[in-house]
Amino acid sequence: MTGPDDAEMQAALEQLPPGHPSSPRAADGTRRPPPPRLQDLELPLPGSWPDSLEDAVPPGPGTPGQG
């Protein structure tokens, strides 16, 4: 099954009235910003952050696993 190509989809979106949720234009006619890329919203896995508390706090007495 083939769908419309990008140019056809963009043309269809341009036909929507300003303010429509899928329209590239806000209700006042100004152009909406592009949606964020999902990879920009993705958070790293806990413990893999460079400034993770696990990396920043040196083990001391009472730290689990330290004898």
DARAJO-V567033 format. One record per residue. N is the residue number from 1. SS is DSSP state (@ for helix, = for strand, . for the rest). Layout:
{{N:SS} {N:SS}}
This chain:
{{1:.} {2:.} {3:.} {4:.} {5:.} {6:@} {7:@} {8:@} {9:@} {10:@} {11:@} {12:@} {13:@} {14:@} {15:.} {16:.} {17:.} {18:.} {19:.} {20:.} {21:.} {22:.} {23:.} {24:.} {25:=} {26:.} {27:.} {28:.} {29:.} {30:.} {31:=} {32:.} {33:.} {34:.} {35:.} {36:.} {37:.} {38:@} {39:@} {40:@} {41:@} {42:.} {43:.} {44:.} {45:.} {46:.} {47:.} {48:.} {49:.} {50:.} {51:.} {52:.} {53:@} {54:@} {55:@} {56:@} {57:.} {58:.} {59:.} {60:.} {61:.} {62:.} {63:.} {64:.} {65:.} {66:.} {67:.}}
